[in-house]
């Protein structure tokens, strides 16, 4: 059992809260009984499982590398307010940039990792499994985003590159979400498309706006001007589907 916060594995897991180290090591952290079980069931490439003795009893027996730690040590590496005592270090998928296999989603600088995760969750449920993200978008593999995705990140193909690279590979009409667009409930869009969701504050970049085949908006009532990015994305994805 690991009892020290200075243990090399514990220090490394702690460092994975920083994107720099996630990128350098090519791994990310999943925390919680249900997500770890799902990752194992889906055959993700799990490098380590770290559990308290309490947590160890909540996951199935495994051939994987399982380390037990004290409750104090687990709290040190956990990002949860009430840790369940189970986390996994998982290798990030290595995906070459590919054309979408159907309708897809483009996250153009969405900054809040909770929004990114929630959008991925809804996208997978709505059938948008190719998700393209820009470098100024919150990292989909941060713990906050992974948690908000509710395991959606395990089932999506998530790509990250600059706008020019992404646009060179996406061979679909561009549908931009913007407050000044046409009412999405009146929009008629046939076939596959790429839906663009912009930054929470500044919206979609001019580059994407200028390439839009269609610009859509969600009608507002009672003096409201906007919705949360993840809520807007969900409404648009299901309606345009």
N, C-alpha and C positions, 0 to 999 in steps of 0.2 A: 504493500500500500504506500502511495506517495503522501508524505506528511508535510513536505516543505514547499513553500511558495517559490523557493529558489531553484527547484528542480528544473532541468533544462526543458522538458516537455511542457511543464506548466508555464514557464516564461515564454515559450514559443506560442502557445495557445493564446496567452494574454496579448501578445504582439499582433495577433491576427485581427484585432479590432481596427488595425490600421491597413488601409487598402494597399499601401506600399509593400507590406509583408505578405498579404494575400497574393498579390501579383508575383512577388519574388519566389514564393514557395509553391504557387499554383494550387493552393488549397483554400477552403473556407470552412466556417463552423456552422453546424446545425445543433440546435439545443432543444431539448424536450423529448419526452418519451415517444409521442406519436410521430413527429417528423423523423426521428432516428429510426424507428421501426419501418416507416415508409421508405426511407433511403435504402435500408437493408433489403426490403422486399423488392424494390425496383432495380436492385443490382448496381447501385451507384458504387463508385470506387472509393471505399472508405479506408482511410489510412489508420486512424485510431478511434477507439471509443473510450471515453473517460466517464467513469461512474462513481458515485458514492456507493456504499454497501446497500443503502436503501434503493438507489436507482438501479443497481445491478439486477435486483429481483423483478424489475419491470420490463426488461427486454429479453428476447428469446436467446437461448444459448447460441454461441457463434464461434466460428473458427477465426474471427477477426482479432486483431490486437486490442485487448481490453485492459485498461489500467484502472485500478480503483484508487480513490483519493479520499481524504477526510472531507467532512462537510465544510470545514473552514477553507480548505484549499479550493473546493469546488465553487464556493461563493466568490472566491478571488477571481476565477476565470469566467464566471457566469455573467451574462448581461440581463438576466431576468430578476425581477424584484422578489419572486418566490421560486427559486430554482427547484426543478424536479430531480436533479441529481443525475442527469444523463445528457451527454453531448457527444458529437462525433466530428472529427476532422476529415473532410471529404475532398478529394481531388476535383478541381474545377474541370469541366469538360473542355477539351481542346477542339474547337470547331473552326474549320476554315470557312471564310465568308462565302455564303451560298445564296442563290436566288431563292425567294420565298416559294413554298410549295402550294400556296393558296393565298387567301387574304392575310395581310400581315399588319404589324403595328410598328410605328416608328416613334420612339421616345426622344424628343428633341429638347434635351436639356432639362428634363424633369429633375428637380433638385432634391426633393425630400425622399429619403430611402423608404419611408413608410408608404408613400404614394407609389413609388416604383414597385414595391412588393405587392401592394393591393392591386395595382393595374395588371401585373403579371398573373396574379390569381384569377382575376376576371377574364383576362385574355385567354388563358388556357381553357377555362370553362366555356367560353364563347367560341372557341375554335380558332383563335389567332395564335398559333403555336410558334410562328417565326416572329421574333421580337428584336428590333434593331435599336441600339442605343448609341448616343453620341458620347464623346469623352467628357463633356460637361454634365452628363446625366449622373445621378447618384449610382453608386456601384450596386448592381443587383445582387452581388454576393456578400454585401455587408450583413451582419447578423440581423439588423433591424429590417432590412428588405427581405431577407430569407424568411424571417418570422412572419412578416406581413403577407408573404406570398402563399402561406399555408400549404407548402409543398408544391405549389405551382412551378417554382423554379426548377424542380426535378423533371418536369414534364414539358418544358419549353426549350426551344432552340434560341438562345440569347446571344446576339452578336454585338460587338462593340468596335466601332471604327469612326473615323472622321466623316463628316456629312458627304463629302465628295465620293469617298470610297463606297459608302452605303448606297448613295443614289446611283452609282455606276452599276450596282448589282440588282437593284430593285426595278424590275421590268413591269411595273403596274401603274395604273392611274393613281395620282396622289390626292388624297382627301384630307384637307386641313381643317382642324377644329379651331374656330376663331369666333369671337363675340359678334363680329360683323358679317358672318356668313348667313346663308339661307337657312331657314328653319329645317332642322334635320328631319322632322316628321313629314316634311313635304318633299324631301330629296329623293330622287329616283336614280339609284346607282346600280348598274348591272355588272355582273361578273366580279372577279376578284379585284382588290384594290389595296392600297397601303394607307392606313389611317395614321395621321400625325397628331400627336399630343405634345403641346409645348410646355415651356417652363411656367411654373405657377405664377410668377410675377410679370414677366415680359412676353409670355405667349410664344408662338411659333416664330422661328427665325425667318428673316426676309428671304433667305435662300429657298426655304421650303415653300413659303407663301407664293413666291414667284413661279414655282413649278406646279402649283395646285391645279388639278382638273376641276375640282369642286371644293368650295369652302362652306362648311356647315356650322351651325350654332344650335344651342339648346335654348328655347324660348324661356324668358324669365317673367315672373309676375311679382306683384306686391313690393316693388322697389328693389328687388334683389338683382345684383349685377353679375354674379358669377357663382360657380359651384367649385368645390374641391376637385382637384385634377383627377383623382382616382374615381370619384363619383361621376364626373363628366365623361371620363373614358368609358366607364361601364355602360352608361346610357347610350353613348354613341355606338359602341361596339355591338350591342344587342340590337339596337334599332337598324343599323346599317346592314346587319347580317340578314 
